[in-house]
Amino acid sequence: MAGHPQPRRPAGPPRILPLLLLLLSAAAIIPRGDGQNLVTEDVTVVEGEVATISCRVKNSDDSVIQLLNPNRQTIYFRDFRPLKDSRFQLVNFSNSELRVSLTNVSISDEGRYFCQLYTDPPQEIYTTITVLVPPRNLVIDIQKETAVEGEEIELNCTAMASRPATNIRWFKGNKELTGKSEVEQWSDMYTVTSQLVLKVGREDDGVPVICLVDHPAVKDLQTQRYLEVMYKPQVRVSQNYPVQGLTREGEPLELTCTAFGKPQPTDMRWLRVDDEMPQHVVVSGSNLLISNLNKTDNGTYRCEASNAVGKSHADYMLFVYDPPTTIPPPTTTTTTTTTIPTTITDTTATTEPAVHGFTQLPNSAEELDYGDLSDSRAGEEGAIRSVDHAVVGGVVAVVVFAMLCLLIILGRYFARHKGTYFTHEAKGADDAADADTAIINAEGGQNNSEEKKEYFI
């Protein structure tokens, strides 16, 4: 009311501390950069480990340094710790540095921590603590424990509760594969699932599939699963005898069939393609034996093997050659003539080319493999035949040489008696009217008959 004096407030003690706090809160925060006297660094730490916070003064003037938490509560004022958290421990204190350690770091400790320097004006700078959390668990789930060759299987690798999100990589043996990842976030944690679709073959049986984690909080974290692949048999036919050479009539032949598969083949049998098996052929398990080959054995022989996955086969093509012929040993022939002695000796031998003795046919999609086989007996036979040819050739050469000599002698004989020969019997009878007159007029008449002689050389 007007005219009534207002009551006076009682005077109290000066509020110095709230004023100081007000001044500090109102002070401008000087950013980190040139001219800033305080220095600190950000800290990255794995959950459960120790983080160290350092507040340093470049140019110390004995000003007070203190450290505050993200809630701006004082952790250390100089070397005194007002905060009742024993995980904070003083590591070093001086006029130029305040260093504090934080043990057993957790996600709740993440944030900004402030370094303050009481100067005029006051300075403040912050450091950020980042907490890394490695994956809690790493698991591979496989769609099928046992797969059949040619099938596609699905594998899933899950990395749970990590921070930041995990990067998952796939490997099959030493070869890196590409998967498809999905990230799920709950609270501040991440769960990553990577999916891999893989088409398997028999070569993948027993090969490890590896799920590898790429994360800054952990190194070499991985898990693996071994593939189990079932496949049909792989069949192969090999020739035991003859080891090398042609399959000839009258000789034996032994074949062996081998088969590998998963599971191991339980049924194996021999048959002849497009014809019945000869009665003299002996089959014992995986072996086939023909003790005495003949032309009627020609054909294709097949070995079949099967297991729970399927059936496959391999073929052997048999061609029986003629038996080797017996030829007498070669001789050396020497031929001598009256003019030129000649000795014919053969120094070269021609070996007949090797002939493929057999052909083995693998599975239907593979090429025919004709192996080059050498036959020692065929080589000996070729050498004997080549020596006989040389002897015959020597005889022919001598005959030709003799005929040439005879032709030369006859030629010289006829060359010496070639020309026209004139006598003196008809001299002077050229102008006679008849034959009688010519005889009378001939020079010398009958008296010269003894002089008319011809000599031949």
DAWOQUI-V887724 format. One record per pair of residues at least 12 apart in sequence whose C-alpha atoms are under 6 Angstrom apart, sorted by sequence separation. I is the first residue (numbers start at 0). J is the second residue. If there is no record, write none. Layout:
I&J, I&J
This chain:
65&77, 88&100, 113&125, 180&192, 210&222, 240&252, 301&313, 428&440, 64&77, 87&100, 112&125, 141&154, 180&193, 209&222, 210&223, 240&253, 301&314, 428&441, 39&53, 87&101, 112&126, 140&154, 179&193, 209&223, 239&253, 300&314, 427&441, 39&54, 86&101, 111&126, 140&155, 178&193, 179&194, 208&223, 239&254, 300&315, 426&441, 427&442, 86&102, 111&127, 139&155, 178&194, 208&224, 238&254, 299&315, 355&371, 425&441, 426&442, 38&55, 110&127, 139&156, 178&195, 207&224, 237&254, 299&316, 355&372, 37&55, 110&128, 138&156, 207&225, 237&255, 298&316, 37&56, 109&128, 138&157, 206&225, 236&255, 298&317, 36&56, 109&129, 137&157, 205&225, 206&226, 236&256, 297&317, 353&373, 36&57, 137&158, 205&226, 235&256, 297&318, 136&158, 204&226, 205&227, 235&257, 136&159, 204&227, 234&257, 134&158, 135&159, 204&228, 234&258, 134&159, 135&160, 164&189, 233&258, 294&319, 134&160, 162&188, 232&258, 233&259, 134&161, 161&188, 232&259, 272&299, 133&161, 160&188, 161&189, 232&260, 271&299, 350&378, 132&161, 160&189, 201&230, 231&260, 256&285, 271&300, 132&162, 160&190, 230&260, 255&285, 270&300, 271&301, 351&381, 131&162, 159&190, 230&261, 255&286, 270&301, 350&381, 158&190, 229&261, 254&286, 269&301, 350&382, 61&94, 158&191, 254&287, 269&302, 157&191, 253&287, 268&302, 348&382, 157&192, 172&207, 253&288, 268&303, 59&95, 156&192, 252&288, 267&303, 156&193, 171&208, 252&289, 267&304, 348&385, 155&193, 170&208, 251&289, 266&304, 56&95, 155&194, 170&209, 251&290, 266&305, 55&95, 154&194, 169&209, 251&291, 317&357, 55&96, 69&110, 154&195, 169&210, 250&291, 264&305, 316&357, 54&96, 69&111, 153&195, 168&210, 249&291, 250&292, 264&306, 316&358, 54&97, 69&112, 153&196, 168&211, 249&292, 315&358, 316&359, 53&97, 68&112, 152&196, 167&211, 248&292, 315&359, 345&389, 53&98, 67&112, 152&197, 167&212, 248&293, 314&359, 315&360, 52&98, 67&113, 151&197, 314&360, 52&99, 66&113, 151&198, 166&213, 313&360, 314&361, 51&99, 66&114, 150&198, 313&361, 51&100, 65&114, 150&199, 165&214, 313&362, 50&100, 65&115, 149&199, 312&362, 343&393, 50&101, 64&115, 148&199, 149&200, 49&101, 64&116, 148&200, 49&102, 63&116, 148&201, 49&103, 63&117, 329&383, 48&103, 62&117, 47&103, 48&104, 47&104, 329&386, 46&104, 46&105, 54&114, 248&319, 247&319, 248&320, 246&319, 247&320, 248&321, 247&321, 248&322, 247&322, 231&308, 230&308, 231&309, 234&312, 235&313, 234&313, 147&228, 145&227, 146&228, 147&229, 148&230, 133&216, 145&228, 46&130, 41&126, 43&128, 45&130, 46&131, 131&216, 40&126, 41&127, 42&128, 43&129, 44&130, 45&131, 46&132, 28&123, 246&356, 245&356, 244&372, 243&372, 244&373, 244&374
